[in-house]
Amino acid sequence: MIAATIAYAGYCLLILSLFALLGLLYYGWHYAPPVPPAASGAVRIACIGDSITCGALLKNRKENCYPARLEKMLGPHYSVRNFGANGHTVQKKAIWPYRPFRNHRNFAASSRFAPHIVLIMLGTNDSVWLNWKGIGPFTSDYRDLLRHYRSLPCRPQVYALTPPAQFPTGKRNNQRIGMMIQSIRELAKEMSIGVIDINAVTIEHPECFRFDGVHPDANGAKIIAEAVYAGLTS
């Protein structure tokens, strides 16, 4: 009787744990923090990206994520908004639990924001072997994403940001990252779009990626913001 009770309790705990895990996955991949409206008359900047843009694993994410730091650097005449989406990709045929950015609510929200400037930093999740369909599909889907933002009625200036560096403890493939960087450069030249090389400025700072080799800490987010600031103001 006791053994049966213990077994039943264990079964119930397992079921509850599975539901909790599914809830966390849904929250992590589909959650979109509220995006406040832009200040009246300000230059609107939309930051498009994955969990690195969103600020996953950062303490005081709202203050330490790179979009928030960039806004402080640019000053009161700019409204920088964070449209990062955890676990999302450029490629449209990503494998669950990853998702293409186009399927996230932030895709539509960032378009409605009517930005003057769009900053796109995606590719980290595309390098996961399950997601990688080859450089051809990546390039095609990235081109479509660039075209979408360039064709908005507000006619924003679009910048492509290379994916941040990854380090030995990371779970991604740096060879694929290199292929994506080359593709991004070629697309930027083809479409006359600015490039900001985040990979180059982060590769010298493994100390900022100690948690998992992929997500930057607050200092890493600051380095990214400084590079973007330099790219926008130089």
N, C-alpha and C positions, 0 to 999 in steps of 0.2 A: 504493500500500500504506500509506504513512504517512498520507495523507489519510483513508483508510478507518479506520485505527486511531484517529485523532483524532476522527473522526465518531462511532465506536462509544463512545469514552470520554466524549464529550459527551452521548450518549444515556443512558449508564449514570448519569452525574452528574445528568441531568435526572430520571430515574426515582427515584434516591435522594433528591433534593431534594423531589419530590412526596410520597414516603412520609414524609419528615421533617416536611413541612408538615401532612400529615394527622395525624401523631402529635401535633404541637403543638396543633392544633385540638381533637383529642380530649382531650388533657390539660387544655387551658385551659377547655373547656366542661364536662367531666365530672369533673374532679378535685375531690375534697372532702377538705380536710385533716382529720386525726383530731380529733374533738371530745372533750376530756377530760370525765370525769364531774363533776357539780356537787359542791361541798363539802357535807358532811353538815349539814343544817339551814339551808342558805343559801337566799336568795330566788333562784330560777332565772329568768334572762332570756334569751330566744331572739331573736337578731338575724337577721331574714329579709331577704334582699336579693340584689343582683347583685354585680358585681366591685367596686363602690365599697364595699360592706359587707365583702366578702372581703378587700379591701386590695390589689387589683392595682396593680402598678407602685410600691408603697411599699417603701422600704428597711426592713429589719427588720419585715416585715409583721406578725408575731405580736405585736410590741410597739406598733406604730404605727397599726394599723387602729383604727377608731373603737370597735368592741366592747371591745377590750383596754383602750383608754384609759378607756372608760366604767366598766369594772370597777374600775380603780384609783381613779377618782373616788368611786365608791359605797362602796368599802371591803370588808373581809373577810367581811361578812355577805351578800354578793351573789356569785353565780356567773353571769357574763355569757358566753354562748357564741355563736360566730360561725358562722352557717349560710348565709353568702353563697355564691352560685353564679355564676361568671363567665358573662356573656352570656345571662342568663335574664330572663324577662318575666312580666308579669301575664297578658297575653292568651294564651289556650290555642292559638291558631292562628298562632303566630309562625313565621317563615320561617327555614329552615336558613341559617347555623349557629346562630341563636338558638333558645332552647328555653323553653317555659313552665316556671315554677318547680315546678309540680306534678310534672313529669317527672324532676326531679332527686332524687337520693338524700337530699339535705338536707331535702326536704319531709317525708319519712317520719321522718327522724332528728330533726327539730325537734319533731315531734309526739310521738315516743317520749320526748323529753327532759322532757315534762310540765312545761312552763314555768308560772311564776306570772305572768310578763309577756311579751308578744310585741310586738316592734318590727318593723314592716314598712316597708322602704324600697325600693320597686320603681317602675319607670316609665321609667327612662332608656332602656333598650333598646326599650321599646314605642314610643318616639318615632321610631325608625328607619322611614323611609318604607315599606320592604318589610314591616315588621311591623304598621304601623298599619292597623287595620280599622275605625276610627271610634270616637268616644267611647262609643257604645252598647255594643259588645262589650267595650271596656275596663272600663266601669262594671260590667257584668254579671259579668265574670270577677273583678274586684276584690272585688265583693260576695261571690262564692262563696268567695274566699280568706279574707276576714274571717270569714265564717260558719264555715268549717272550724275556724279556730283558736279562735273563741269557743265552739264546741261540744265542744272536747276535754274529757275527764272531769275534768281539773284546773281547768277553768273560769278560764282566765287573763284578765288585764286586757290588752286589745289596744290598741295605738297605731298609727295610720297616720302615717308620716313622708312629707312631700312630697319629690319627687325633687330632688336638689341642682341648683343653677343650672348652666347651660352657657354657654360663652363663644364668641366668634367663631371660634376655632380648632377648636371641637367640630364633630362631624359629625351632630348631632341637630337636631331642629326645636323651637325654643323656643316656637312657637305651640302645638304639641301638648302640650308640658310645661305650659303655662298651662291648657289645657283639662283635663288630667289633675288638676291641682291643684284646680280648681273641682269636678271630679267627686269627688275624695277628700274635700273639705270637705262636700259634700252627703251622701255616704255616711256620714261620721262623724256628722253630725247625725241622719240617718235611723236609725242603729244605736247611737247614744249611745256613740261611740268617741272616744277622745282623739286630737287631731291635734298633731303637732310639726312646725312649719314650717321644714324644713331649707333649702328654696329661699330663704326670706327672709334667713336668716343667712349663706348662702354667696354670694349675689348681689353682696355688697359686697367680695368677696375674689377677684378674678380672678387675683391673684398666686399663689394656692394651686392653680391649675388650669393652670399653664403648659405642662405636658407635652403635653396634647391637648385642653384645654378642657373635659374631661369628668371625668377622674379626679383627685381631690385629692391633694396631697402630704401629708406628715406634719402640717403646720400646718393644712391643710384638714380632715384627719381629726380633729384636736383640736377644731376649731371645731364639727364635727358632734357629737362626743361631749359637748362643753360644752352645746350646745343640747338634746340628749337628756337630759342630767343635770338641766338646769333644768326641762325638761318633766315629769320624773318626780318631782322633789322640791319643786316650787313648789305 
